[in-house]
Amino acid sequence: MMRLHHVPMSRSFRVLWLLEELGLEAELVMHSIRGGTMHTPEGYAVSPAGRVPALELDGETMFESGAIVQTLVERHPDAGLERAVGDTERPAYLQAMWFSETMASLIEQLNMNHLFLRDPSLASPVVIKLLTARFKSTLRGADTMLAGDWVLPSGFSAADIMFGFNLRAVPYYARFDEFPRLQGYLGRCAARPAYQRALEKDGEQEFYTKDFYPVPEH
């Protein structure tokens, strides 16, 4: 039995979603982002940075969402979620996989500035404005990367799991009406039965307490 260390609405959702797409079972170990439950000796034992996801698999533990996703799709090629070496779509597949982390890193920095400073008065409007502008720039880039319904012309892949997860954060920091194609794309992701099953298991998120976080005024 695999064991997934998970925080609701964090990057570990990618792994949870993929497990559902592959029809695989894993024991969920739930953690609290605000309670810091990964920042314990036990947490650091499964993830050097004390972060999720961490997947205990075959006596080993993996702790980067992209690496976990790639490993699982390679182990289950019949699912058709990877674009293997030699496939003409592999460059676009890899590019989308890792562009997803460019976007996710900006979401993480926005989260830190808006949500997790011990003293909110220390937040810099200039920094938040810059991060928001960069985040919107990645959204414009993401819009151009869609090849129809999905990231790749041939259809749904693990790149959509990496990519699509990020869009859950869009309404908190940007207006979806500026990005109607991405809004439709997220809707297609969310309509997948595996996504719905993962969402049921995801748990209650502890990140956002407001519907939208505007750039603070000077």
N, C-alpha and C positions, 0 to 999 in steps of 0.2 A: 504494500500500500504506500503510495506517495503521500507526503505531508507538505501542505502549502501554508507558509506563514503569510498572513494576509491582513491588510488594512483596507477597510471599505473605501472605494473610489480612488485608490492609489494605483500605481503602475502594476501592482499584483493582480488587478482586475484583468489585465491582458492575459495572464497565465490562467486565471479562472475561466475566462471566456474560451481560450484555446482548448483547455481540458474538456469543456462541454462540446466544442466542435469535433473533437476527436473521440468523444464518448468514453473518456477516462475518468476514473474516480480518484479523488484525493481527500485525505483528511484535512479539514481546514483548521488551522490554529489562528484564531482571531487576535489581533493586536489593536491597541488604541494609539492613534497618532498624537493625541493630546496627553494621554497617560504615559507615553514614552515606554511602553512595555517591551519594545525591542532593545531599549538601552539598559540591558541587564547582562550579567555574565552568560546567561542562556541565549539571549538574543545575539550577542556578539559571537557566540560559538557557531551560529548558523549563518551569520552575515557579518563580515569584517567591519562594515560601517554601521551595523545595528539598524538595517533598513529592510523593508520588504520590496519585492518578493524574495523569499528564500524557499526553494523547493528541495525537500529531501527525497532523493531518488537513487535507488540501487546502492544504498550505503554511502552515497556522497551527497553533498549539498551544493546547489547552484544558487547564485544570488544576484544575477542581473537579468532583467526581464527579457531583453533582446536575446541573450545567450540561451535562456531557458526556452523561449519560443523557437529559436532556430534548432536547438537540440531535439525538442519534441517533434517538430515537423519532419526532421531528418529521420527520426525513428519510426515515423508513421507515414511513409511516402504514399501509401495507397489513398490517403485522405486528399491528396492533391493540393495541399496548402503551401508547399514549397515550390520554388523555381530553382531547379538543381543546376549545378555547373554544366555549362553547355547549352542550357536553355536560352533562347534568344531574349527572353524577358528577364533573365537573371540580373543584368545591370540595373534595370528599373526597379526590380524587386528589392535589391540591396539598398538602392538609393532611398526608396520610400521607407524601408526599415529604419535606417539611421537618420534620415530627415525627421522621423518621428521623435527621436531623442533631442534634436535641436529644438523642436517645438516644446517637448516635455520639460526641458531645462528652463525655458522661459516661464512656463506655467509654474514650475517649482519656485523660481525667484519671485514671481508675483505673489504666490502663496506666502512666502516668507515675509515679504514686505507688507502685505495687507493683513495677514492672519496670525502670524506667529511671533512677531516682535513682543518681547516682554513688556516694553514700554511703547505703545503705539505712537506716541508723540515723536519718537525717533525716526519714523518713516520719512524718507525724503521724497517730496513731490516730484523733484527732478528725476530721480532714479526711477520712480514708478512710471512717470510719463515716458521715459526712454524704454523701459521694459515693455510697456503696453504697445508702444509704436513697433518695437521689434516683434512682439507677438502677432500683431496684426499683419506685419510683413510676412511672417511665416504662413499665416492663413491665406494671404493672397497667393503665396507660392504653392501652398497645398491645393488651392483651387485649380491651378494650372496643371497639376500632376494627375488629376482624375482622368481616367481613360474611359469615359462612359459611366456606368453604374459603379465601377470599382476602380481601384488604383491601376490595375493591369487590364489590358484589353481582353485577356482570356478569362477573366472573372475573379471571384473572391479568392484571397490568399492570406497567408500570415501577415503580409504587409498591411492589409486592412485592419487586422487586429492591433498591430502596433500603432498604426496611423489613426484609426477610427476612435480608439479609446481616448485620445487627447481631446477630441471635440466635445467630450462631456463637460470640460471646463470652460468652453467658449462663452456661454451665456453670463458667466460671472465677471468677465473682463472685456468682452466685446459684444457688439450687437449682431445677432445672427442675420438680421435683414440686410446687412452689408455683404453677406456671403451665402446667398440662397442655394447655390450648388452644394456647398458644404453642409448646409442644414438638411438638404434632401439626402445627401450621402449618409449623414449620421442617422437619419430616419431609416434608411435601408439597413444599416448595421443593427440598429435597435430592434428592427423587425425580425431579425434572424432568431429562430427558436433557441439556439445555443446562447445567444446574447441574453435572451429573456431568462433562461435558466440560470445563467451566471448572475444576473441582476438579482434574482430571488435569493441567491446565496451570499450576495455581496455584503449585506449588513448596512447599518445606518452610518452614513458618512459624518465625520466630525470636523470637516474642513470649513464649510461655508455656513454662515449664520444669516447672510443676506442674499437677496436674489441677484444683486449687481454691486460691483465695487468700482466706483468711478475713480478717475485720477484725482487725488486730493488737490485742493487749491493751495497756492503758495501762502 
